[in-house]
């Protein structure tokens, strides 16, 4: 059996998981972009020692649970993770970050903007209509 580093095993797992994963409308980040962000996390944040098998399984799990994020959402999550986390975050920690209700959290702003637009308010950044008096 060939010996691989954790990073090589994780990359192999991400590649196989994201290649086989069904993507909905194409709004999700590409498998290559997802793998790039995971490699950045692996390079920047310490993680417990893992073998080849657990590295591949970890990569597949992260892809399954976070692989539907858009490129913008994944980039936002990466910035927050690298800024806050001392250790490689769990999927639960990532989801908790994305669920925080704060206007400094891009996930919350995006959700709130969608809610307001659905309720008839103009989307953020849309030009305001002039008020006319008849």
Backbone bond lengths (Angstrom), bond angles and torsions (degrees), N, CA, C in turn:
res aa  C-N    CA-C-N  psi(-1)  N-CA   C-N-CA  omega(-1)  CA-C   N-CA-C  phi
1 X - - - 1.447 - - 1.527 109.57 -
2 X 1.318 115.78 134.60 1.457 121.82 -179.19 1.525 109.74 -73.78
3 X 1.336 116.92 135.61 1.456 121.31 177.85 1.519 108.75 -89.28
4 X 1.332 115.48 131.11 1.455 120.80 179.28 1.521 108.95 -123.94
5 X 1.317 115.41 154.75 1.458 119.09 172.49 1.518 107.54 -75.89
6 X 1.327 116.11 165.95 1.462 119.81 178.77 1.526 110.18 -59.60
7 X 1.325 117.04 -42.59 1.461 120.97 179.75 1.518 112.40 -60.54
8 X 1.337 117.10 -41.44 1.467 120.53 178.38 1.530 110.34 -66.43
9 X 1.320 116.38 -40.69 1.467 119.76 179.11 1.521 110.40 -66.19
10 X 1.332 116.78 -42.51 1.462 120.23 179.10 1.526 110.43 -63.81
11 X 1.323 116.74 -42.21 1.471 120.48 178.85 1.522 110.36 -61.27
12 X 1.334 116.67 -42.59 1.464 120.67 178.78 1.524 110.51 -63.42
13 X 1.323 116.76 -42.64 1.455 120.57 178.68 1.519 112.08 -65.37
14 X 1.340 116.72 -42.12 1.467 120.06 178.41 1.512 111.32 -63.67
15 X 1.321 116.17 -41.48 1.463 119.67 -178.89 1.515 110.73 -63.28
16 X 1.338 117.00 -47.18 1.461 118.69 -178.42 1.524 111.45 -69.25
17 X 1.325 117.31 -38.15 1.466 119.90 -178.87 1.518 111.28 -68.71
18 X 1.309 117.02 -45.35 1.458 118.96 -176.18 1.518 111.65 -75.49
19 X 1.333 118.16 -29.25 1.462 119.88 176.52 1.522 110.99 -66.13
20 X 1.333 117.09 -35.84 1.453 120.15 -176.23 1.532 113.03 -91.29
21 X 1.331 116.01 -15.21 1.462 119.01 -176.41 1.524 110.86 -72.10
22 X 1.323 115.70 136.45 1.463 119.53 176.62 1.509 109.27 -79.01
23 X 1.302 115.23 133.41 1.461 121.52 178.81 1.516 107.94 -110.59
24 X 1.302 116.89 139.66 1.461 119.73 -176.67 1.519 111.24 -73.03
25 X 1.272 120.99 -100.89 1.462 123.21 -168.31 1.517 113.94 -90.85
26 X 1.289 119.30 6.75 1.457 120.10 -176.75 1.514 111.95 85.57
27 X 1.328 117.27 1.54 1.454 120.53 178.80 1.526 111.06 -75.89
28 X 1.319 117.07 -16.89 1.467 121.06 179.51 1.517 110.04 -72.22
29 X 1.310 114.68 153.33 1.459 119.62 175.12 1.525 108.98 -61.98
30 X 1.306 116.22 149.02 1.468 119.91 178.72 1.528 109.18 -66.78
31 X 1.327 117.24 157.96 1.472 119.92 177.27 1.534 111.92 -56.93
32 X 1.327 116.59 -34.82 1.462 119.86 -179.78 1.524 111.12 -67.10
33 X 1.342 116.46 -41.59 1.469 120.71 179.32 1.522 109.78 -66.91
34 X 1.338 117.07 -42.92 1.461 120.75 178.19 1.529 109.90 -59.67
35 X 1.323 116.86 -46.57 1.470 120.95 -179.76 1.528 111.05 -62.80
36 X 1.331 117.26 -37.92 1.471 121.05 179.14 1.528 110.50 -61.48
37 X 1.329 117.14 -43.36 1.465 120.21 179.59 1.526 111.22 -67.43
38 X 1.322 118.02 -40.37 1.464 120.44 178.37 1.534 110.81 -64.76
39 X 1.331 117.09 -38.94 1.472 119.82 177.34 1.520 110.64 -63.90
40 X 1.337 116.94 -37.74 1.462 120.82 177.92 1.526 109.79 -63.60
41 X 1.340 116.94 -44.15 1.465 120.23 177.28 1.524 110.05 -59.66
42 X 1.340 116.01 -45.02 1.474 120.24 -179.05 1.525 111.63 -62.51
43 X 1.329 116.53 -36.07 1.458 120.60 -178.90 1.527 112.35 -74.68
44 X 1.318 117.02 -32.24 1.461 121.10 -172.19 1.525 115.02 -96.69
45 X 1.331 116.66 -24.68 1.459 119.58 -173.71 1.523 111.08 -118.70
46 X 1.329 116.60 131.46 1.469 118.81 178.93 1.525 111.49 -65.89
47 X 1.320 114.74 150.36 1.463 122.04 -179.15 1.517 107.72 -143.39
48 X 1.318 115.24 151.98 1.462 118.17 177.84 1.526 109.55 -62.80
49 X 1.308 116.25 156.15 1.464 120.42 179.04 1.520 109.83 -62.99
50 X 1.310 114.92 137.44 1.462 120.52 179.81 1.516 108.60 -137.54
51 X 1.317 115.33 154.21 1.454 119.47 176.81 1.530 109.81 -93.11
52 X 1.320 116.78 179.60 1.461 121.82 -178.02 1.523 112.49 -57.92
53 X 1.329 116.26 -44.26 1.459 120.55 -176.34 1.525 110.36 -65.53
54 X 1.339 117.76 -47.98 1.464 119.04 -178.41 1.522 110.85 -67.95
55 X 1.342 118.21 -30.12 1.463 120.97 175.73 1.515 111.28 -63.92
56 X 1.327 117.11 -44.39 1.458 120.56 178.76 1.526 110.84 -67.00
57 X 1.335 117.13 -41.63 1.466 120.40 179.10 1.527 111.07 -65.35
58 X 1.343 116.98 -40.58 1.454 120.47 177.95 1.525 110.13 -60.66
59 X 1.311 116.75 -45.66 1.456 120.84 -179.37 1.529 111.19 -62.41
60 X 1.305 116.79 -41.99 1.466 120.46 178.43 1.529 110.61 -64.67
61 X 1.340 117.24 -40.18 1.459 120.79 179.02 1.522 112.08 -63.94
62 X 1.330 116.64 -45.09 1.460 119.88 179.06 1.528 110.34 -64.18
63 X 1.311 116.90 -40.36 1.462 120.45 178.51 1.521 110.79 -63.92
64 X 1.328 116.73 -41.57 1.457 120.85 -179.21 1.534 110.66 -64.73
65 X 1.333 116.94 -40.47 1.457 120.60 -173.69 1.533 113.91 -89.48
66 X 1.326 117.84 -27.63 1.463 120.55 -176.32 1.528 113.11 -121.54
67 X 1.322 116.90 -1.23 1.464 121.21 -174.22 1.515 114.96 -68.56
68 X 1.334 118.09 -10.87 1.467 119.26 179.87 1.524 112.50 -91.61
69 X 1.340 117.33 1.86 1.462 119.86 178.63 1.520 110.50 -67.59
70 X 1.326 115.89 145.09 1.461 119.82 175.12 1.526 108.49 -70.55
71 X 1.308 116.08 166.89 1.463 120.15 178.79 1.530 110.25 -60.79
72 X 1.338 116.86 -41.26 1.467 120.99 178.65 1.533 110.57 -63.03
73 X 1.330 116.98 -45.58 1.464 120.96 -179.25 1.530 110.67 -63.88
74 X 1.320 116.90 -41.03 1.459 120.98 179.67 1.527 110.80 -65.81
75 X 1.321 116.57 -40.07 1.462 120.51 177.63 1.536 110.20 -65.37
76 X 1.331 116.89 -41.57 1.468 121.04 177.76 1.524 110.67 -62.63
77 X 1.328 116.61 -45.26 1.459 120.54 178.87 1.526 110.54 -62.00
78 X 1.311 117.48 -42.68 1.465 121.21 179.52 1.526 110.84 -60.08
79 X 1.318 117.27 -44.94 1.472 120.11 179.32 1.522 111.25 -60.90
80 X 1.320 116.71 -43.90 1.469 120.27 -179.34 1.529 110.27 -66.93
81 X 1.327 117.03 -44.77 1.468 121.43 -179.46 1.529 110.55 -60.10
82 X 1.327 117.12 -47.26 1.464 119.71 -178.05 1.527 111.82 -68.15
83 X 1.307 116.60 -29.36 1.466 120.67 179.01 1.524 112.31 -75.78
84 X 1.327 117.82 -38.35 1.463 121.87 -171.96 1.509 116.19 -100.63
85 X 1.308 117.02 -39.26 1.466 120.64 -167.65 1.522 112.22 -82.14
86 X 1.319 114.77 139.14 1.466 120.92 174.49 1.523 110.78 -93.04
87 X 1.329 116.41 -22.52 1.456 123.44 -179.26 1.516 108.70 -128.72
88 X 1.322 116.74 160.52 1.459 121.61 176.53 1.527 107.88 -56.70
89 X 1.341 118.27 124.16 1.465 119.67 -173.01 1.524 113.41 -76.37
90 X 1.309 114.68 151.02 1.465 120.08 173.25 1.527 108.09 -78.10
91 X 1.310 116.36 166.95 1.468 120.65 176.30 1.530 109.12 -61.69
92 X 1.328 117.51 -40.05 1.467 121.16 178.69 1.528 110.88 -60.67
93 X 1.335 117.12 -40.77 1.468 119.79 177.45 1.528 111.29 -64.80
94 X 1.323 117.04 -39.53 1.466 120.92 177.95 1.524 110.37 -63.04
95 X 1.326 116.76 -44.58 1.465 120.37 179.89 1.531 110.72 -66.54
96 X 1.329 117.19 -35.87 1.469 120.01 176.82 1.526 110.50 -64.47
97 X 1.321 117.26 -41.75 1.467 121.11 176.88 1.520 109.80 -59.45
98 X 1.322 116.86 -45.77 1.462 120.82 -177.88 1.524 111.65 -68.25
99 X 1.324 118.27 -22.30 1.458 121.93 -177.61 1.515 115.01 -92.20
100 X 1.324 117.77 -5.31 1.464 120.41 -178.28 1.520 111.15 -63.38
101 X 1.320 115.59 135.00 1.462 120.46 179.30 1.521 109.67 -94.78
102 X 1.312 115.14 90.98 1.452 122.04 179.77 1.520 108.04 -150.40
103 X 1.317 116.55 138.73 1.457 118.47 -179.83 1.529 112.14 -72.27
104 X 1.317 118.11 -4.98 1.466 119.97 172.12 1.526 110.94 -89.79
105 X 1.335 116.09 -4.37 1.466 121.46 179.37 1.534 108.79 -96.81
106 X 1.338 118.70 114.11 1.464 120.45 -177.33 1.531 113.54 -61.27
107 X 1.323 118.31 -26.25 1.463 121.31 178.52 1.530 110.16 -69.09
108 X 1.329 116.31 -41.86 1.456 120.78 178.61 1.529 110.39 -66.83
109 X 1.321 116.45 -44.44 1.465 120.47 -179.88 1.525 110.09 -59.82
110 X 1.317 117.51 -43.44 1.459 121.69 179.39 1.524 111.44 -63.31
111 X 1.354 116.82 -46.04 1.465 120.95 178.45 1.518 111.10 -61.50
112 X 1.330 115.69 -46.20 1.470 120.84 -177.73 1.525 110.48 -64.95
113 X 1.322 117.18 -40.35 1.456 121.43 177.93 1.526 110.56 -61.17
114 X 1.330 117.14 -43.21 1.468 121.59 178.53 1.525 110.99 -63.09
115 X 1.336 116.58 -41.54 1.465 120.55 178.87 1.531 110.63 -62.15
116 X 1.328 116.59 -45.22 1.461 120.34 -178.28 1.526 110.95 -65.77
117 X 1.328 116.52 -42.01 1.464 120.51 178.62 1.525 109.96 -62.33
118 X 1.328 117.62 -41.54 1.468 121.43 178.97 1.523 111.43 -63.74
119 X 1.326 116.75 -26.66 1.464 121.07 179.50 1.526 112.53 -91.93
120 X 1.320 116.98 11.87 1.454 120.52 173.78 1.511 116.22 95.28
121 X 1.319 118.61 -1.01 1.458 120.38 177.51 1.527 108.68 -79.22
122 X 1.351 117.52 150.43 1.470 118.24 178.47 1.527 109.85 -65.74
123 X 1.327 115.71 146.15 1.469 119.26 179.89 1.521 109.49 -67.48
124 X 1.314 116.19 155.48 1.457 120.92 179.55 1.524 110.18 -59.02
125 X 1.302 116.42 133.72 1.455 120.68 177.63 1.519 113.54 87.72
126 X 1.342 117.97 -6.35 1.463 120.49 179.05 1.521 109.22 -75.59
127 X 1.317 117.10 144.58 1.477 118.69 178.31 1.524 109.56 -65.06
128 X 1.310 115.43 140.75 1.455 120.48 178.64 1.515 109.70 -78.13
129 X 1.315 115.73 144.14 1.473 120.42 177.68 1.523 108.64 -81.70
130 X 1.297 114.26 142.15 1.469 119.30 177.78 1.520 110.02 -70.32
131 X 1.292 116.23 142.69 1.449 121.69 177.41 1.521 107.36 -86.98
132 X 1.294 116.49 124.68 1.454 120.34 178.70 1.515 109.51 -114.07
133 X 1.296 116.19 143.59 1.456 121.72 177.11 1.509 108.88 -110.73
134 X 1.278 117.45 124.78 1.479 121.04 179.93 1.490 111.83 -92.03
